[in-house]
Amino acid sequence: MENKDKEQGQKTQAAGQGRLMSIDALRGFDMLFIMGGAGLFVGLAKWLPCGFTEALAKQMEHVEWHGLLHHDTIFPLFLFIAGISFPFSLAKQRANGRSEAAIHRKVIYRGLMLVFLGMIYNGLLALNFENFRYASVLARIGLAWMFASLIFLHTGWKARAGIAAVLLVGYWLVTGFIPAPDAEGADIFSAKGSLVGYVDRIWLPGRVLYGDIDPEGILGIIPAIGTALLGMFAGEWVKSDREGLTGNKKVVGMVVAGIVLLAVGLLWSTVYPINKKMWTSTFTVVVAAYSVLMFALFYYIIDVRAWRKWTLFFTVIGMNSITIYLGQRFINFSYTADKLFGGLVHKLPEASQAFFSSAAYIAVCWLFLYFLYRKRVFLKV
C-alpha cells in the first residue's frame, strides 16, 4: 500500500507540473449550475416532489440576505479555482522563459480584461451610460484575482497567510463596527446601514444593482482577494513536490484545512453574519471550506486515483467557462433547444416538462462547447 501511495504521489507531482484535470472538471461542475443545472433540480422537484428533491431545489436559490445556500457558492468557488490555477500557470510561464515583467503585465492585463468583459456582459455597447452598471461578477473575479496574484508574486507563503488574515479580520473590524454615516439607526449588517452599501452609493459609478448596495461593489473586493489567496494556498500545496508528500497526504491536508476553515467560519458567524452580498469575511471562510473540500474530492478521484473516464462532460464546460458565461448572454440557446427538443418535451407529462426543458438547454449548451473543444478553440483571457 505504501509503495502504491508513493507511485500515486509521483504521478500526481508529475501532473502538477502541467495542468491538473481536476481543476477543469471542478470548474465545469461549478459552471453547470448556471448553465441550466439549477433549473434541472428545480424541474426535478416539480416532476418528483418529495422532501429530498424539494430540498435540492431550495439550494438552487440565493439567500435574500444573511445565510448560505448552494447557489451562493458558485461565484466564490470559481474565484477560488482561479486561485488554485495560478501557481501552476506561474510555474509554466517561468519554465518557458517569460520574464517577471511580462508575467506582471499578463496578470494586470487579465484582471482588467475581465473588468471590460464584465462591462460588455452588462450592456456597455448599448451606450446607455446613465443607467449602466459598472460592477459585475467578472470584474470582481478579475480585480480580486489580479491583486491576489500580485501579492503571490512578491511574497512567500507566510507573508501571504498574514496578508490574508489582515484582509479578512480588517474587513470585519471595518464593516462590523463602523456603520454607514447615513445609517439613521439602521442595522449595521443591513444594506442601508452597512459601510459596504454606503461606499457603493457614494463611490460606485453608474447604477447600484440593489439601490442601497451592489453585491459586486467596491469594498467587497477586499475579502474576495482573500478568497483568491486561499485558492492559491490550495494550488501551491497540491503543486508541492516536497519529499514524502504524496497525493493521498495532500488530500488529507486539504480535508483538514477545510474542516478548520468551516469551524472558524461558523464560530465567527455567531458575531459576524455570513452574507454574500456584503461578501463578509465569514462568507469568505465558510465558502473557502466548501471549495477546498470539493477540490480535495475532485483531486483525489481524478488526479490521485486516476478515475477519469467520467470527467469529459465537466471538462468540456470547465475549459471554456468564460465562453459559456458570456455566450448565454448573447446567444439564444433556449430558442435552439426549443426548436430541437420542444416538440418532444411538450408531448411529455406536464409535471416533467420543466426538467426535460432544462436538460435540453444543457444539452444544446454542452454540444456548442463540445464543438469548440474538438476544434481546440478556447477563450483565454
N, C-alpha and C positions, 0 to 999 in steps of 0.2 A: 504493500500500500504506500509506503514511504517513497519507494522508487517511482511509483506511478504518479504520486503527487509532484515529485521533482520534475518528472517529464512534462506534466501538465504546466508547471510553472515556467519551464524553459520555453515551451510552445507559446505561452501567453506573453512572456517577455519579448520573444522574437516578434510576435504580432504587435506588441506595444510600441515597437519602433516605427510601425506604419499606422494603418487605420484599423481601429477596433470595430468589428462588425456589430458588436453590442451597442455602440453609440448610435449608429444609423438605425438599427432596429428599434431602440428605445425612443429615438426621436420620431420615428414613424408611428409607433404606438401612441405617443403623445398627440401627434397631429391628427390621428384618425378621429379623435373626438370632436375636432372642428371640421372634419371632412365628412360629416354625416353620422359619425359614431354615436354622438349624443342622441340624435333623432332615432337611431336604431333601438336604443334601450328604452326610450320613451314609447316608441311604437310597440315594442315587446310587451310593455306593461299594459297597453291598451288591448293587445291581442290576447295575452295570457295573464290577466290580472291576478295577483296574489301578493302576499307580503314581501316576498323576495324581489319580484320584478318591479314592484312599486317603489321599493327602497332603492333599487338601482336607478330607476327613472328620476327619483328625487336627487340623486347625486349628480345628475346631468344639468343642474341649475347652478346659478351663482347665488350665494347668500346675499340678502338685501343689504346687510351692514356688517355686524360682528359675526364671527364664526367661520366655518370652513366646510365646503363640500368638494367633491372630487373635481368638479368643473373649475374650481378656483385654483387647482394645482397645475393646470395645463400651461399657462403662461410662465410661471416661475420655473417649472420643470424644463421648459425649452431653454430658458436663460441658464439654468444650472448645467444643462447638457452642452451649451455653447462654452461654458467654463471648463467642463471636462475636456473638450476637444483642444483647447488652446495649448497645453503643454506638448501634445503630440504634434500639432501644427508648427509650433515654435521649433521643436527639435528637427523637424523635417526641413524647415526653411534654413536653419543654421547648417544642417548637413549638406544642403545644396549650395552653400556658399553665399547665401543672401546676407548682406551687411546689416548691422544693427540699425543703421539709419533707415535702410529700406524696410526693415521689419516694422519700425516705428511708423513710417509713412503708411504702410499697409494697414496697420491697426487703426490709425486715425481715419484713413480713407473708408475702411469698412464700417466704422462707427457712424461716420457722417453720411455714408451712402444709405445705411439703414434708416437714418432720420429722414432722408429725402424720399426713400421708398414708402415710408410711413405717411408722408405728406401726399404722395401720389395716391396711396390707398384711400386717404381721407377726402380726395377730390380736388387736389391742388389745381389740376388742369381745367376745372370748371371756372377758375378765376373769380370765384365769389369770396373775396378776401374778408369781407365784413363778417361773414358767418362761418369762416373757415376754422377748423380745429387743427392746431399745430401739433398737439400732443398725440401720441399713438403708441400702440404696442411695439411696433418696430423701432420707434425712437427710443423707448425705454430699454429695449434689448440692446440697441446699438450703443447708446451712451453708457449704460451700466457695464456692458462687456468691454467697451473701449477703455474706460477708466480702470477697470479691474485688470485688464491686460497690461496697461502701462505700469500699474503697481507691480504686477508679476515680473515685468521686465527689469525692474530696478530694485527688487528686494528679495531676500531669502525667505524661507517658509516661516521662520519665527517672526520676522517683521510683518509678514503678510497676516499671520494669525493675530498679531497685536493690532494691526490696522483694521481688520475685520471686526474685532471686538470693540474697538473705539467707535467705528461707524455705527454698529448696532446699539451699543449702550448709549452713545452720544445722541443718536436719533431718539431713543426712548426718553432721555433726560430733557430733550428739547420739546418733543411732541407730547410727552406725557405730563409735563409740568408747566409748560408755558401756553396759556390759552391764546386764541386769536384776539388781537386788540379790539375788534368789533364784536366779540362773542356775545355781549349783552346777557350774560348769565347762562349761555348755552353750555351743554356738556362738552368738556374739553376733548372727548373722543367722538364728537359728532361732526358732521360735515361743516356745519356753520361755526362750531366752537373750536375746531382744531386749527392749529397753526398750519397744518398741511393745506387745508382748504383756503385759509387766508392768503397764503403765498400764491396759490393758483389764481385766486380772484384778483390779486394786486399785480402780479408779475407775469403770469402766463399770457402770452399774446393770443388773440383770436378767441374762439368760443371755448368756454369751460364746459365739459361734457354734461355734468350734472348741476350746473349753475353755481353751487357752493363749493364744489370740489371736482377735480378731474382725476380719475384713477391712474392715469399715466402722466401726472403732473410733475412739478419741479422737485419738491423735497423728497418724494418717493424714490428718486434716483439714488439717494444715499444708501438706504438699506438694500436696494436692488444690486448695487455694487457688491454688497456682502453676499448676495445670492450667487453672483458670478464667481467671486473669490472662493466660496465654499465648493463650487463645482470644480474649480481649478485645483483645490486640495485633493479632491477625489481623483482627478485626472493624473496629477503628479504621483499620487500613491500607487495607482494602477500601473503607471509607466515605469515605476522604480524597478531597477534591476539589482537591488541590494541582495547580497548573498543570503540564501535561505528563505527569501521572501517569495514563496510560491503563490500560484493563483488562488489556491484554497485559503491561504493565510490572508491574502489581500481581501478576499470576500469576507472573511471573519472580521477583519479590521473595519470594513465598511459597515457591516451589520452592527458592530459595537458602536461605531460613530453615530449611526442612525438612531440607535436606542438612546444614546446620551443626548443627542440633539432633541429628540422627541420629549424626553423627560425635562430638559431645561426649558423648552418652549412651552410645555403645558404648565409647568410650575410658574414660569414668568407670566403666563397669561392670566393668572389669578389677580395680577395688578395692572396688566397691560394687555388689552384685548387683542385677539387675533383678528386682523382686519385687512382684507386685500386692497380695498380702495385707498386706504392710508398706507398700505404696504408696511405695516408695523413690524418691528423687529421680531415679535413673537410669530407673526405670519412667516417671516423670512426663515426663522429657525425650524418651525414645525414643517414647513414645506420642504426645507432642505433635508430634514429627516426622511420624509417620504421619497424625495428624489434620490438620495444616496442608497436607500434600501431597494428602490426599483432598479437602480443601476447595478447594485450588487447582484440582484436576481438575474438580470439580463446578461451581465458579465459572466456569472457562474455558468449559466446554461449554454451561452453561445461561445465564449472565448476560453473558458476553462474546460468544460465538458465537451465542447465542440459539437453540440447538438444544434445544427444549423439549417436543416432542410426546411423547417417551418418558417424561416425568417424572411423569405423573399417578399411576402406580402407587405410587411412592415418596412423592410429595407427600401423598397421602391418608393414608398412615401417619404421616408426619412432622408433619402439622398436628394430629394427635390422639395424640401419642406417650404422654402420661401416661394417656390414656384406655385405650389397649390394654395398657399395662403393668399398670394396676390391673384392667382388665377380665378379663384372663386369670386373675387370682387369684380372681375372684368369679363369672365366667360360664363355664359348661361348654361351651366351643367344640368340644371333642373329641366330646362327645355329639352335637351338631348335625352336625358333619362326618361322623360315622359313620352317622347316620340318613339323611343326604342322599346320601353317596357310598360308604358302607361296602359295600353290596351289590355295586356295580360294582368296587370295589377288590379284594374277595375273589375275584372272577372272574379277576383278572389273575394272571400267574405269581408264585409266592410270593416270588421274589427281588426283584420290583419293588414289592411291596406297601408297604413302608416308605416308599419315595419318594413314591408316589401318596397315601398316607395323610397325609404331611406337606404335600403340595400341596393336598389337600382342606382341611386345617386352615387353611393360609394363606388359601385362597380364602374360607372362612367368616369369618375374622377381617377380611379386607380388605373383603368385602361389608358387614359391620357398620360398618366405618369409612367406607366409601363412602356408605352411607345417611346417616350423620351429616354427612359432607362436603357432600352435596347439600342437606341441610337447614340447612347453615351452623351446625351445633352443634359447638362445640369446647370442651374442658375447659381452661380457662385458670386458672393459679394466680397 
